[in-house]
Each structure stands twice: as C-alpha cells, then as structure tokens.
C-alpha cells in the first residue's frame, strides 16, 4: 500500500485539532482507515511531526565482505561456475555457502560478466 501524502496527513491533523468531528468521522471524511487516523494523531502528539519515517533500508548483503575475493576469482578464472565460486567463497571466508541466485545477484551488483566459453 502506498503511503498517504503529506498534504492529506496535514489536513487530518488539522481536522483533529479543530475538535469538530470524532476520529471515526474524520477517517470517513478523508477515506482512510480509523487506525491510520489514530496512528497519525499518536505520532503527531509524541513527535510533533506528521511526516512519514524514512525508508529503513533493506536486508544486508550476505557477500559484502567477500567482494574482493569474488572479483579476484572471476579475474583469475573468468569461466568459473556459480557453484564453484560460491564454494570458494564459503571456504575462504568461513561462512555457510550461499545459493546460486545470491551469487548471481552479487556478480550483477559488482558488474562482473557471466560470459562462459
């Protein structure tokens, strides 16, 4: 679900502050869920802001510490398979082996070719 706009957030807070309607009526008026109004009002009371929180990021890369090893292995042996590369990284970095998809994504992220002979 998409976040609601800052303009709509501001109008909901202003409507609550006017005290002319109850929260369920405000939710119906602006076509949002009652829980949205309640959470927005709680955030405004505790932080003084109705702005959405910034994006928290995502999952950390599993092979971030092995970037140099991957680059050197692909440079030394350009036709290495994903399985062989994943096994070498697991052995050298003492970590559990990653899936072939994870290794493929890491090669793509690093801009390394997958060209085979």
MARMIDREN-653982 format. One record per residue: residue in one letter; x, y negated, z of N, C-alpha, C in turn. Coordinates in pm, 1 decimal. Layout:
<atoms>
ATOM/a/X/Y/Z/X/Y/Z/X/Y/Z
...
</atoms>
This chain:
<atoms>
ATOM/x/83.8/116.9/0.0/0.0/0.0/0.0/88.9/-124.1/0.0
ATOM/x/49.1/-223.8/-75.2/126.0/-346.6/-83.4/102.2/-431.8/41.3
ATOM/x/204.5/-504.6/84.7/185.2/-594.6/198.4/96.0/-711.7/157.5
ATOM/x/27.3/-767.1/256.0/-58.9/-881.1/224.8/26.9/-1006.7/213.0
ATOM/x/-19.3/-1101.6/135.9/58.9/-1222.1/108.9/70.1/-1309.4/233.7
ATOM/x/171.2/-1394.6/234.4/190.2/-1485.9/347.0/76.1/-1586.2/356.3
ATOM/x/20.0/-1623.9/240.7/-93.0/-1716.1/241.2/-212.8/-1654.3/312.7
ATOM/x/-241.7/-1528.9/282.6/-352.5/-1460.8/348.3/-324.5/-1442.2/497.2
ATOM/x/-200.7/-1410.2/531.6/-163.5/-1398.1/672.7/-188.9/-1529.6/747.1
ATOM/x/-146.8/-1639.7/684.2/-164.0/-1771.1/746.2/-312.5/-1803.1/765.1
ATOM/x/-393.7/-1774.6/663.1/-538.0/-1803.4/672.7/-605.4/-1718.3/780.5
ATOM/x/-561.8/-1594.1/797.0/-619.0/-1508.3/902.1/-583.4/-1563.7/1039.4
ATOM/x/-458.2/-1603.4/1058.5/-415.8/-1659.8/1187.5/-492.1/-1788.7/1216.7
ATOM/x/-507.5/-1874.3/1116.4/-582.4/-1998.5/1135.7/-727.1/-1970.5/1173.1
ATOM/x/-787.9/-1870.1/1110.8/-926.9/-1834.4/1142.6/-939.2/-1784.3/1286.0
ATOM/x/-840.7/-1707.4/1332.1/-843.9/-1658.1/1470.6/-827.8/-1774.9/1566.9
ATOM/x/-738.6/-1867.3/1535.2/-713.6/-1980.8/1623.8/-833.4/-2075.1/1632.4
ATOM/x/-916.4/-2080.5/1528.3/-1035.1/-2165.6/1530.6/-1141.9/-2112.6/1626.2
ATOM/x/-1136.3/-1984.2/1658.8/-1229.1/-1920.7/1753.2/-1375.5/-1930.9/1711.7
ATOM/x/-1403.6/-1937.8/1583.3/-1541.9/-1946.9/1537.2/-1600.7/-1809.6/1506.5
ATOM/x/-1512.3/-1711.2/1478.8/-1557.3/-1576.6/1444.8/-1478.2/-1475.5/1526.1
ATOM/x/-1537.4/-1357.7/1541.1/-1466.2/-1249.5/1609.1/-1367.6/-1184.9/1511.4
ATOM/x/-1277.7/-1104.6/1564.4/-1180.2/-1039.0/1477.7/-1245.8/-946.5/1374.9
ATOM/x/-1347.1/-867.9/1411.4/-1412.7/-786.7/1307.3/-1476.0/-871.0/1196.5
ATOM/x/-1531.4/-985.3/1232.5/-1590.2/-1072.4/1131.3/-1482.2/-1131.8/1040.3
ATOM/x/-1369.8/-1165.9/1099.4/-1258.0/-1219.3/1020.2/-1204.9/-1112.0/925.6
ATOM/x/-1194.4/-989.1/975.0/-1148.5/-878.8/890.6/-1241.6/-859.7/771.5
ATOM/x/-1370.7/-866.8/795.2/-1467.5/-851.6/687.8/-1460.6/-971.2/591.3
ATOM/x/-1445.3/-1090.6/646.0/-1439.2/-1212.9/564.7/-1321.6/-1209.3/467.1
ATOM/x/-1206.6/-1159.9/512.0/-1087.2/-1157.4/427.9/-1064.7/-1021.8/360.5
ATOM/x/-1155.5/-929.0/378.0/-1149.0/-795.6/315.6/-1022.1/-720.3/352.3
ATOM/x/-989.8/-720.0/480.8/-877.6/-642.0/532.8/-929.4/-555.6/647.3
ATOM/x/-850.2/-459.4/688.0/-889.6/-372.4/798.5/-879.7/-448.3/930.9
ATOM/x/-962.1/-410.0/1025.2/-958.7/-471.5/1157.4/-821.1/-452.6/1221.2
ATOM/x/-760.6/-335.9/1201.1/-628.3/-311.1/1258.3/-524.3/-408.3/1202.0
ATOM/x/-540.6/-449.8/1076.5/-449.5/-547.4/1016.9/-459.8/-680.3/1089.5
ATOM/x/-581.5/-723.6/1116.9/-603.3/-849.1/1189.1/-544.8/-839.0/1329.8
ATOM/x/-570.3/-727.8/1396.9/-520.3/-709.8/1533.3/-367.3/-710.3/1536.9
ATOM/x/-305.3/-637.2/1445.7/-158.6/-630.8/1442.9/-97.0/-764.6/1405.5
ATOM/x/-159.1/-833.7/1312.1/-109.8/-965.2/1272.3/-120.9/-1063.9/1387.3
ATOM/x/-230.7/-1062.9/1458.8/-250.2/-1152.0/1573.8/-150.8/-1118.7/1685.2
ATOM/x/-127.6/-989.9/1709.1/-30.6/-949.0/1811.6/109.1/-997.2/1774.4
ATOM/x/149.5/-979.3/1647.5/281.2/-1024.5/1604.4/294.3/-1175.9/1619.0
ATOM/x/188.3/-1249.2/1583.8/193.5/-1394.5/1594.3/205.1/-1438.6/1740.3
ATOM/x/131.7/-1372.0/1828.8/138.6/-1409.6/1972.2/273.8/-1377.7/2032.6
ATOM/x/335.1/-1266.7/1993.3/462.4/-1226.6/2056.1/584.3/-1291.9/1993.6
ATOM/x/580.4/-1316.2/1862.0/699.0/-1371.2/1795.3/680.9/-1514.4/1747.6
ATOM/x/557.2/-1557.9/1734.4/531.8/-1691.8/1682.8/536.4/-1698.8/1531.3
ATOM/x/545.9/-1584.9/1464.7/554.5/-1581.6/1319.5/458.1/-1477.5/1264.0
ATOM/x/402.7/-1507.1/1147.6/316.7/-1410.0/1079.6/387.5/-1350.3/959.1
ATOM/x/514.2/-1386.8/937.0/592.2/-1335.5/824.7/612.5/-1184.5/838.0
ATOM/x/615.1/-1111.7/726.3/642.3/-967.9/734.4/787.7/-942.9/772.9
ATOM/x/813.9/-829.5/832.5/950.7/-791.8/868.1/1027.8/-758.0/741.3
ATOM/x/1158.6/-779.6/739.6/1235.9/-745.2/620.8/1240.6/-593.9/600.4
ATOM/x/1268.4/-555.3/478.1/1280.1/-413.2/445.7/1393.6/-352.1/526.7
ATOM/x/1369.2/-237.1/584.3/1465.1/-175.5/676.5/1578.7/-102.6/605.6
ATOM/x/1574.5/-92.5/476.6/1681.7/-23.0/405.4/1634.8/111.2/355.9
ATOM/x/1703.7/212.7/391.2/1668.8/347.2/347.2/1761.9/446.8/412.6
ATOM/x/1759.6/566.4/360.9/1847.9/668.9/414.7/1992.1/638.1/379.5
ATOM/x/2082.3/672.1/468.5/2225.2/652.9/442.1/2272.3/757.6/341.5
ATOM/x/2367.5/719.7/259.1/2422.4/813.3/161.2/2498.6/923.3/232.2
ATOM/x/2475.1/1046.4/192.7/2543.9/1159.5/253.2/2690.4/1166.3/212.5
ATOM/x/2720.8/1121.5/92.2/2856.1/1135.8/38.3/2934.0/1004.5/37.5
ATOM/x/2895.2/912.3/120.8/2961.5/782.2/122.8/3109.0/794.6/160.5
ATOM/x/3139.9/882.6/253.9/3278.8/898.5/297.7/3362.7/976.1/197.1
ATOM/x/3298.7/1043.4/103.2/3371.2/1126.4/6.1/3387.0/1058.4/-129.5
ATOM/x/3361.3/930.0/-136.6/3363.5/859.7/-265.0/3499.2/870.1/-334.6
ATOM/x/3607.9/845.4/-263.6/3741.0/852.0/-324.3/3775.7/994.0/-368.1
ATOM/x/3738.6/1092.6/-287.4/3764.2/1232.0/-322.5/3689.6/1270.0/-450.2
ATOM/x/3565.7/1229.0/-461.0/3485.8/1260.9/-580.0/3548.2/1197.2/-703.7
ATOM/x/3586.8/1070.0/-691.5/3649.3/1001.1/-805.1/3777.8/1072.0/-849.2
ATOM/x/3860.4/1110.7/-752.9/3988.0/1174.5/-788.1/3965.8/1313.6/-847.8
ATOM/x/3870.6/1389.2/-796.1/3843.1/1522.9/-850.6/3789.9/1515.2/-993.3
ATOM/x/3700.1/1419.1/-1019.9/3645.9/1405.2/-1155.6/3754.6/1356.2/-1250.9
ATOM/x/3844.8/1269.1/-1203.0/3953.9/1221.3/-1288.1/4052.2/1334.3/-1319.3
ATOM/x/4078.9/1419.0/-1219.8/4173.9/1528.4/-1239.0/4115.4/1640.2/-1323.6
ATOM/x/3987.6/1665.9/-1309.2/3922.9/1775.7/-1381.1/3786.5/1726.3/-1432.3
ATOM/x/3782.7/1660.2/-1546.8/3658.2/1599.5/-1596.2/3544.4/1697.8/-1622.1
ATOM/x/3575.7/1825.7/-1647.8/3469.6/1921.4/-1677.4/3429.2/2004.9/-1555.9
ATOM/x/3455.3/1955.7/-1436.4/3417.1/2026.4/-1314.2/3264.3/2029.7/-1302.9
ATOM/x/3211.5/2142.1/-1259.1/3066.4/2154.0/-1244.4/3021.9/2089.2/-1114.2
ATOM/x/2893.8/2061.5/-1103.9/2839.4/2002.1/-981.8/2859.0/2094.8/-861.9
ATOM/x/2840.2/2224.6/-884.2/2855.9/2320.6/-775.2/3000.2/2324.7/-725.0
ATOM/x/3095.1/2324.6/-817.8/3236.8/2325.9/-778.4/3272.7/2197.1/-703.9
ATOM/x/3223.6/2085.8/-752.9/3252.0/1957.7/-689.3/3190.7/1950.3/-549.4
ATOM/x/3067.9/1998.5/-534.9/3003.3/1999.5/-403.7/3079.9/2087.9/-306.7
ATOM/x/3128.5/2204.6/-353.4/3205.9/2294.8/-267.5/3337.4/2231.2/-224.5
ATOM/x/3407.4/2164.7/-317.9/3534.5/2099.8/-284.0/3514.0/1989.0/-181.4
ATOM/x/3409.6/1910.2/-198.7/3381.8/1801.0/-104.7/3348.7/1858.7/33.2
ATOM/x/3272.9/1966.8/35.9/3237.0/2028.5/163.8/3360.7/2079.5/236.4
ATOM/x/3452.0/2140.9/163.7/3573.4/2195.3/224.2/3666.2/2083.1/270.6
ATOM/x/3691.5/1986.3/183.0/3787.0/1879.0/213.5/3737.7/1787.2/325.5
ATOM/x/3607.8/1759.4/327.8/3553.9/1665.3/425.7/3493.9/1734.6/548.5
ATOM/x/3502.0/1867.2/553.1/3448.9/1945.4/665.8/3304.5/1908.8/697.4
ATOM/x/3223.1/1912.1/595.2/3081.1/1883.9/612.3/3001.7/1990.6/539.8
ATOM/x/2875.2/2007.3/572.0/2796.3/2108.9/501.8/2780.7/2072.7/354.5
ATOM/x/2771.4/2173.9/268.2/2758.1/2144.7/124.8/2625.9/2073.7/95.9
ATOM/x/2630.8/1985.5/-2.8/2510.8/1912.3/-43.0/2449.4/1979.9/-164.4
ATOM/x/2325.7/1943.8/-193.6/2257.8/2002.9/-308.9/2317.3/1948.1/-438.8
ATOM/x/2289.1/2017.7/-546.9/2338.3/1974.4/-677.3/2274.9/1840.7/-716.8
ATOM/x/2151.8/1821.1/-678.2/2083.7/1694.7/-708.0/2150.7/1578.5/-635.5
ATOM/x/2189.3/1599.1/-509.4/2258.5/1494.8/-433.6/2391.7/1461.1/-498.4
ATOM/x/2464.5/1562.9/-541.4/2592.7/1539.5/-607.2/2572.6/1466.5/-740.2
ATOM/x/2470.1/1505.8/-813.9/2440.0/1440.1/-940.3/2405.1/1293.0/-918.8
ATOM/x/2324.6/1264.7/-818.0/2289.2/1126.3/-785.5/2411.8/1045.4/-745.4
ATOM/x/2503.0/1107.1/-671.4/2624.3/1036.8/-629.3/2712.0/1004.5/-750.2
ATOM/x/2724.6/1097.4/-843.2/2801.4/1070.8/-965.4/2738.6/956.5/-1044.8
ATOM/x/2606.5/956.3/-1052.8/2536.7/848.9/-1122.9/2561.2/715.5/-1052.6
ATOM/x/2552.5/715.6/-919.8/2572.5/594.9/-840.1/2714.4/539.2/-857.4
ATOM/x/2812.5/628.8/-869.3/2950.7/588.2/-886.3/2985.9/555.0/-1031.9
ATOM/x/2894.0/582.0/-1122.7/2918.1/552.6/-1263.3/3013.6/649.5/-1329.4
ATOM/x/3021.5/770.9/-1276.2/3113.0/871.3/-1331.5/3039.3/954.9/-1436.1
ATOM/x/3108.1/990.5/-1547.3/3041.8/1065.7/-1654.5/3019.1/1211.6/-1616.4
ATOM/x/2922.8/1272.6/-1682.2/2894.5/1414.1/-1662.4/2924.5/1491.3/-1790.9
ATOM/x/3003.5/1434.9/-1879.4/3032.2/1498.1/-2008.6/3114.8/1624.3/-1987.7
ATOM/x/3069.2/1731.7/-2047.5/3138.2/1861.9/-2037.5/3187.2/1903.5/-2175.3
ATOM/x/3289.3/1990.6/-2177.2/3340.6/2040.7/-2304.0/3258.7/2158.5/-2350.2
</atoms>
